[in-house]
Amino acid sequence: MENKTSSLKKLSLWQVTIIGIAYMTPMTVFDTFGIVSGITNGHVPLAYLLALGAMLLTAWSYARFSKTSEKSGSAYSYTAESLGPKSGFFVGWCSLLDYLLLPLINVLLAAIYLTALIPSLPYWFWVLVSASLVTLVNCFRIRLLANLSLLFVFAPIILMVIFVYLVIKGIGSTQGYEHVLTLAPLWHEHQSLLPLVAGASVLCFSFLGFDAVTTLSNETKQPTKNIPRAVMLTTLAGGLIFFTAAWFIQLYFPNNLRFQHPTEALPEIVLYVGGAFFQSIFLCGQIMNTVASGLASHASASRLLYIMGTDNIFPKKYFGTIHISLGTPFFSVLFVGLISMSAVFLDLAQVVSLISFGALVAFTAVNFSVFMKFYIKDKQRSGFKNKFLNLFLPLISVISIICLWLNLDSSSLTFGCFWLSLGILLFIYKTIKKQSIAISNAY
């Protein structure tokens, strides 16, 4: 197993970063724009800035851990190392919620776009096709996924550049180019803070790419060097893309009045800005972007299931094994694909509102784990630098995440508590089973 793991360490820094950016789905800003614009009263760019600030602090905590450990598993592994296996179990269980929902979101989005392009075929058909395609690619080695991610990320970013050009041209030709040079998308005197924080709490799930890259440590060259860099590069690159796109969308659409369907605003946004032909091209690019994110999120979810399987949280016989010829956690890949097919019964607004719970649990746990490992257990306390990195910075990070917690959507909190309850039941069952085995062995 050790030799096989070593042979799989083929991803470079830039390949891991591209997978992280693909996981973020940069063009998701178009999908969530109508939702967040309604929440923030037309200030999506500022909500992205608040989310980016909080995520950079948390990304730094992930980077700190990934410098000291080659083990995959992300928040699950880091928490187990710092706070013990019981805490690791519950953090891993809650993190699994957003890891499983993100591939589902991408399948759902792909089905929405394909239905818009080819309405003659039913929505459920595109769900099955999308989920099956992403699952099939993930059955093969990780380098194939990295190469496809590069292609599927590059093309949509080119389309986003064209979109920005069309916005500037459209506003300049109708209102004058001086209307492009305005701070209106960022702030005005009637804006209040609470709606912005509420919007940021929805957007935090968009930054999960930095969390996901830490699940690829076992398949990355020099993981203690490249994974921390990839964490920070992914966060910064994603934040820049999100903010820039949101700025120009908000510039063109100060509010949601022009949207017939604010929760699925992308087709209307590109239609108003570029016309029907550009809408068709943009939707094709968005499908590519969604496929890239689907591939990356599917890979990360299956790796987390695999790590938890190796620790016997899930049946090791199925989840904790690597396929001999394919070199991937084959059963975990198939399981995530099966979950993704449930997109047939859900809509985007429902899933987006649910996904932030697991992310916030993971972010809170990793920030606290930095304090516990480096400040308490390793006793790195002397000097201003150690106090800043191991005490003050994690504290500021936790406070920023708490602000997001306080503005979490009620449906996300309810479903998250339900999911946590299932985890508690699983933990009790496994504890009783372990005790029973121990008693049986004693006799």
QUITA-V442181 format. One record per backbone hydrogen bond with DSSP energy under -1.0 kcal/mol. CO is the residue of the C=O (numbers start at 1). NH is the residue of the N-H. Records with the same first field share a line. If there is no record, write none. Layout:
CO: NH, NH
This chain:
1: 5
2: 6
3: 7
4: 8
6: 9
8: 10
11: 221
12: 16
13: 17
14: 18
15: 19
16: 20
17: 21
18: 22
19: 23
20: 24
22: 25
25: 28
26: 29
27: 30
28: 32
32: 36
33: 37
34: 38
35: 39
36: 40
37: 42
43: 47
44: 48
45: 49
46: 50
47: 51
48: 52
49: 53
50: 54
51: 55
52: 56
53: 57
54: 58
55: 59
56: 60
57: 61
58: 62
59: 63
60: 64
61: 65
62: 66
63: 67
65: 68
73: 76
74: 78
75: 79
76: 80
77: 81
78: 82
79: 83
80: 84
84: 88
85: 89
86: 90
87: 91
88: 92
89: 93
90: 94
91: 95
92: 96
95: 99
96: 100
97: 101
98: 102
101: 105
102: 106
103: 107
104: 108
105: 109
106: 110
107: 111
108: 112
109: 113
110: 114
111: 115
112: 116
113: 117
114: 118
118: 121
122: 126
123: 127
124: 128
125: 129
126: 130
127: 131
128: 132
129: 133
130: 134
131: 135
132: 136
133: 137
134: 138
137: 140
141: 144
142: 146
143: 147
144: 148
145: 149
146: 150
147: 151
148: 152
149: 153
150: 154
151: 155
153: 157
154: 158
155: 159
156: 160
157: 161
158: 162
159: 163
160: 164
161: 165
162: 166
163: 167
164: 168
165: 169
166: 170
167: 171
168: 172
169: 173
170: 174
171: 175, 176
176: 179
177: 180
180: 182
183: 186, 187
188: 191
193: 197
194: 198
195: 199
196: 200
197: 201
198: 202
199: 203
200: 204
203: 206
204: 207
205: 208
207: 210
208: 212
209: 213
212: 215
213: 216
216: 219
217: 220
219: 11
222: 225, 226
223: 227
226: 230
227: 231
228: 232
229: 233
230: 234
231: 235
232: 236
233: 237
234: 238
235: 239
236: 240
237: 241
238: 242
239: 243
240: 244
241: 245
242: 246
243: 247
244: 248
245: 249
246: 250
247: 251
248: 252
249: 253
256: 259
261: 264
265: 269
266: 270
267: 271
268: 272
269: 273
270: 274
271: 275
275: 279
276: 280
277: 281
278: 282
279: 283
280: 284
281: 285
282: 286
283: 287
284: 288
285: 289
286: 290
287: 291
288: 292
289: 293
290: 294
291: 295
292: 296
293: 297
294: 298
295: 299
296: 300
297: 301
298: 302
299: 303
300: 304
301: 305
302: 306
303: 307
304: 308
305: 309
306: 310
307: 311
308: 313
309: 312
315: 318, 319
323: 327
328: 323, 330
329: 333
330: 334
331: 335
332: 336
333: 337
334: 338
335: 339
336: 340
337: 341
339: 342
340: 343
341: 344
342: 345
343: 346
347: 351
348: 352
349: 353
351: 355
355: 359
356: 360
357: 361
358: 362
359: 363
360: 364
361: 365
362: 366
363: 367
364: 368
365: 369
366: 370
367: 371
368: 372
369: 373
370: 374
371: 375, 376
372: 377
373: 378
374: 380
379: 381
383: 387
384: 388
385: 389
386: 390
387: 391, 392
388: 393
391: 395
392: 396
393: 397
394: 398
395: 399
396: 400
397: 401
398: 402
399: 403
400: 404
401: 405
402: 406
405: 408
409: 413
410: 414
411: 415
412: 416
413: 417
414: 418
415: 419
416: 420
417: 421
418: 422
419: 423
420: 424
421: 425
422: 426
423: 427
424: 428
425: 429
426: 430
427: 431
428: 432
429: 433
430: 434
431: 435
432: 436
433: 437
434: 438
435: 439
436: 440
437: 441
438: 442
439: 443
